[in-house]
Amino acid sequence: MRRCALALLLVAAGCTGSGGSRAASTPAPAVRRPAFTAPPVRVVNKRVGSKYIYLTEQKKNRVVYVLRADSNTSIRLAEGAGRSDFVRPHVTFYSGPRTIVADAPKATVEERDRSVLMSGGVVARTEKGMTLNSDTLSYDDATERLHGEGNVVVTTPQGEELRGDHLDYDMRTSEMHVSGNVR
């Protein structure tokens, strides 16, 4: 029993660094492991009959836009990084009582900033009957603005037209600017 207690005492002294001339231990060299990167995930969805593909974007419990499409191909690269391509998107943008409904042959949504880029010839309508035609229409989620590019034509319900190359529309205030070769 006495021997066992003495052995325990020596072991304890060695662990605390007291007693004896024990050499300082050196930590094991760090092993560099390659960072784990998940492979991209690709998901394809197609409309079946009257069952469309839907994407709803919300901000602070408020619906910002609802996108409906015939098909969707999504590539997820990492957490918060991916993109979705839609065929024949029909997007309703909301800002309070204001709505704009836009149709185009295709659209791309970036997951990182929740932006939408509609392309291939866009036709959009406001709740008050104003129409917009443009080559592309993009939605910036951070500013809640729509940007039209190329062959912009805005038509009022009374038939008045405003033409240009660029359109900037603030969803929150309904303020609109058409610029570049305004005709």
Legacy VTK file of the C-alpha trace (Angstrom):
# vtk DataFile Version 3.0
C-alpha trace
ASCII
DATASET POLYDATA
POINTS 183 float
0.000 0.000 0.000
2.826 2.322 0.861
4.514 1.607 -2.474
1.320 2.373 -4.362
0.878 5.714 -2.558
4.520 6.621 -3.279
4.053 5.796 -6.997
0.915 7.918 -7.160
2.736 10.782 -5.443
5.584 10.617 -8.008
3.162 10.507 -10.923
1.241 13.472 -9.540
4.472 15.441 -9.050
5.495 14.716 -12.642
2.166 15.932 -13.962
2.288 19.229 -12.107
5.867 19.954 -13.109
7.206 19.910 -9.514
10.033 17.622 -8.408
12.603 16.015 -10.649
14.298 17.281 -13.768
11.677 16.407 -16.288
12.150 17.769 -19.837
9.509 20.151 -21.112
7.114 18.445 -23.469
6.738 19.848 -26.978
3.342 19.887 -28.637
2.817 17.639 -31.599
3.160 19.446 -34.927
-0.131 20.630 -36.381
-1.404 18.508 -39.229
-2.693 20.580 -42.151
-5.804 19.081 -43.545
-7.382 20.363 -46.722
-10.499 22.407 -46.084
-13.637 20.420 -46.744
-15.624 21.814 -49.615
-18.877 20.203 -50.485
-19.454 19.482 -54.146
-22.035 21.677 -55.903
-25.573 20.343 -55.633
-27.734 20.597 -58.736
-31.518 20.328 -58.464
-33.917 20.352 -61.425
-37.674 20.890 -61.028
-40.303 20.894 -63.747
-43.926 21.900 -63.814
-46.342 18.982 -63.791
-49.739 19.833 -65.268
-50.992 22.899 -63.435
-48.419 22.529 -60.601
-45.906 25.332 -61.195
-42.549 25.865 -59.500
-42.771 28.636 -56.853
-40.210 30.760 -55.049
-41.347 33.246 -52.392
-38.981 35.855 -50.976
-39.767 37.485 -47.618
-38.204 40.336 -45.696
-39.185 40.962 -42.063
-42.328 38.775 -42.352
-43.430 40.645 -45.483
-43.663 39.012 -48.911
-41.351 40.875 -51.311
-41.910 38.770 -54.420
-43.438 35.511 -55.587
-41.940 33.842 -58.628
-43.859 31.173 -60.544
-42.173 29.253 -63.376
-42.466 26.245 -65.671
-39.088 24.842 -64.618
-36.103 25.573 -62.426
-32.467 24.482 -62.269
-30.655 25.353 -59.037
-26.969 25.054 -58.285
-26.033 25.258 -54.599
-22.329 25.944 -54.155
-22.094 26.553 -50.399
-24.047 27.992 -47.499
-25.644 31.200 -48.803
-24.139 30.840 -52.271
-26.098 29.503 -55.177
-28.195 30.441 -58.137
-31.469 29.341 -59.655
-32.437 29.641 -63.307
-36.139 29.711 -64.180
-37.953 29.145 -67.483
-41.010 31.304 -68.263
-41.050 33.170 -64.933
-44.098 35.127 -63.828
-43.011 37.364 -60.926
-45.230 39.482 -58.695
-43.243 42.142 -56.801
-44.907 43.612 -53.674
-44.273 46.825 -51.760
-47.172 47.761 -49.537
-50.231 48.313 -51.731
-48.033 48.501 -54.868
-47.600 45.460 -57.106
-45.812 44.891 -60.372
-46.336 41.670 -62.319
-43.573 40.781 -64.798
-43.224 37.998 -67.379
-40.144 36.944 -69.365
-38.684 33.888 -71.106
-36.120 33.352 -68.323
-34.909 34.596 -64.954
-31.992 34.050 -62.595
-32.130 34.435 -58.808
-28.899 34.803 -56.826
-29.140 33.376 -53.315
-26.423 35.633 -51.871
-28.266 38.919 -52.413
-31.758 37.636 -53.371
-31.600 39.577 -56.639
-33.726 38.644 -59.656
-32.658 39.153 -63.276
-35.371 38.600 -65.879
-34.234 38.470 -69.510
-35.204 37.697 -73.071
-37.794 40.467 -73.369
-39.772 41.510 -70.305
-43.376 42.688 -70.097
-44.499 44.136 -66.750
-47.717 45.760 -65.454
-48.481 47.837 -62.367
-51.662 47.545 -60.332
-52.755 50.880 -61.865
-52.475 49.671 -65.480
-49.091 51.099 -66.494
-47.004 48.723 -68.661
-43.265 48.353 -69.078
-41.390 46.566 -71.852
-37.609 46.108 -71.734
-34.899 43.659 -72.776
-34.051 42.876 -69.120
-35.516 43.727 -65.729
-33.585 43.272 -62.509
-34.757 43.524 -58.915
-32.312 44.713 -56.231
-33.526 43.359 -52.889
-31.341 45.662 -50.784
-32.841 48.834 -52.281
-36.207 47.401 -53.420
-35.657 48.900 -56.857
-36.362 47.598 -60.354
-33.899 48.357 -63.163
-34.944 47.971 -66.796
-32.292 47.841 -69.532
-32.560 48.028 -73.306
-35.502 49.162 -75.437
-37.450 50.508 -72.458
-41.041 51.510 -73.229
-43.370 52.715 -70.471
-47.037 53.116 -71.433
-49.672 54.797 -69.244
-53.303 53.592 -69.130
-54.159 56.642 -71.316
-51.769 55.422 -74.061
-48.935 57.911 -73.470
-45.463 56.422 -74.061
-42.012 57.160 -72.689
-39.034 55.467 -74.369
-35.401 55.128 -73.396
-32.522 52.755 -72.705
-32.707 52.567 -68.901
-35.441 52.539 -66.283
-35.060 52.897 -62.517
-38.213 52.309 -60.435
-38.384 52.578 -56.629
-40.983 50.079 -55.369
-41.372 51.913 -52.059
-42.143 55.361 -53.490
-43.303 54.580 -57.079
-40.699 57.064 -58.298
-39.592 56.246 -61.867
-36.747 57.564 -64.060
-36.266 56.702 -67.739
-32.943 57.745 -69.252
-30.601 57.256 -72.196
-31.821 58.076 -75.694
-35.232 59.061 -74.373
-37.564 59.242 -77.360
LINES 1 184
183 0 1 2 3 4 5 6 7 8 9 10 11 12 13 14 15 16 17 18 19 20 21 22 23 24 25 26 27 28 29 30 31 32 33 34 35 36 37 38 39 40 41 42 43 44 45 46 47 48 49 50 51 52 53 54 55 56 57 58 59 60 61 62 63 64 65 66 67 68 69 70 71 72 73 74 75 76 77 78 79 80 81 82 83 84 85 86 87 88 89 90 91 92 93 94 95 96 97 98 99 100 101 102 103 104 105 106 107 108 109 110 111 112 113 114 115 116 117 118 119 120 121 122 123 124 125 126 127 128 129 130 131 132 133 134 135 136 137 138 139 140 141 142 143 144 145 146 147 148 149 150 151 152 153 154 155 156 157 158 159 160 161 162 163 164 165 166 167 168 169 170 171 172 173 174 175 176 177 178 179 180 181 182
